[in-house]
Amino acid sequence: MVAKYLGHTKVDETLNTYSHMFHNKLDDLVNTINELNRKNNN
């Protein structure tokens, strides 16, 4: 979604450019998404 918003044609471009800025928050984001998916599947 972020890649599309920024106009990047490939997700890799977004990840390579910005992921280092949010490394500590990445685990939190993944955990939140997994928790939401778990709740929606129950």
C-alpha positions, 0 to 999 in steps of 0.5 A: 500500500505504501509503495503504491501511495509513493508511486513506486512500481516495485515494493522492493524499492520502498523497502530498500529505501525506507525500511531501515528507518522503521526497523524497530517498529516493523515487528510491532506492525507485523504482530498487529497485522497478525493479531487482526488476521487472527481475530478476523478468522475466528 
